[in-house]
Amino acid sequence: MTDHFSEYRQSLIRDLQEELEAAGSISIEDIASQIREVGFSCRMCGSCCKRFGGDNRVFLTSADLELLKSCPSCPEDAAVPMVPDEMDMHSSASILEHLHEFDIDQEGRLHTFGWMLKRNDCGDCFFIREDGSNRCGIYANRSMICRTYPFYIENGKLESSECEGLGDGISIEDSLVLARDLVDRYVTEIKDTMLIYENFEETGSSSDSEDVLRKNLEDGNLAFVVHDCTGMSIFSLKLYK
């Protein structure tokens, strides 16, 4: 690892440590009060789960991954590598279209950071029920993002994404539950990111890395190297014929 990268990485870790310390002073009651001022009630429209609503990728924290492991109805590939929003990881054409967004190592593997929730062929969340109810098939094991949408905390401040349910009334009790989940998510994301930097391992590339990848794709094979808070994992899959 180069000295320049090592210094940069340590700088990022220090910034995250400061952010984590500041997160300890966030008041649950204040966040809950802000949520009540904004107002929110889920209308079960399904826009946040379906592709037509925009980027519906669900980034998974370390806590989310543990929940999925304990979910009896979840397939082994419930968590998949984080990829660009419009990329189909089973399609050679789509992979090649987004190739510039990845680092490729000597074995032709694509490197990415973190995991996201599996989506089906049309881009909708794999776990949204198909009976028209828009209910979640793993509601008890849903991710932190799903529990707290459309709110999030950034730099210690409450923010919100677009959602039809914003502006609706919310009870004090529900706002407090949501505020606790938001702060928990914020702290978990900071800790996970710190560990990603601390455990990151560089892997070399070569002048023919892309050629190796293209040969793998011709054979119907694709492999990702996923860098997360535990270190480095390999995720392999077969492409569509």
Stockholm file with secondary structure:
# STOCKHOLM 1.0

chainA/1-241         MTDHFSEYRQSLIRDLQEELEAAGSISIEDIASQIREVGFSCRMCGSCCKRFGGDNRVFLTSADLELLKSCPSCPEDAAVPMVPDEMDMHSSASILEHLHEFDIDQEGRLHTFGWMLKRNDCGDCFFIREDGSNRCGIYANRSMICRTYPFYIENGKLESSECEGLGDGISIEDSLVLARDLVDRYVTEIKDTMLIYENFEETGSSSDSEDVLRKNLEDGNLAFVVHDCTGMSIFSLKLYK
#=GR chainA/1-241 SS CCHHHHHHHHHHHHHHHHHHHHHTTCCHHHHHHHHHHHCBCCCCCCTTTSGGGSCCCCEECHHHHHHHHTCTTCCTTSEEECCCTTCCTTCHHHHHHTGGGSEECTTCCEEEESEEECBCTTSSBTTBCTTTTCCBTTGGGCCHHHHHTTEEEETTEEEECCCTTBTSCCCHHHHHHHHHHHHHHHHHHHHHHHHHHHHCCCCCCCTTHHHHHHHHHHTTEEEEEEEETTEEEEEEEECCC
#=GC SS_cons         CCHHHHHHHHHHHHHHHHHHHHHTTCCHHHHHHHHHHHCBCCCCCCTTTSGGGSCCCCEECHHHHHHHHTCTTCCTTSEEECCCTTCCTTCHHHHHHTGGGSEECTTCCEEEESEEECBCTTSSBTTBCTTTTCCBTTGGGCCHHHHHTTEEEETTEEEECCCTTBTSCCCHHHHHHHHHHHHHHHHHHHHHHHHHHHHCCCCCCCTTHHHHHHHHHHTTEEEEEEEETTEEEEEEEECCC
//
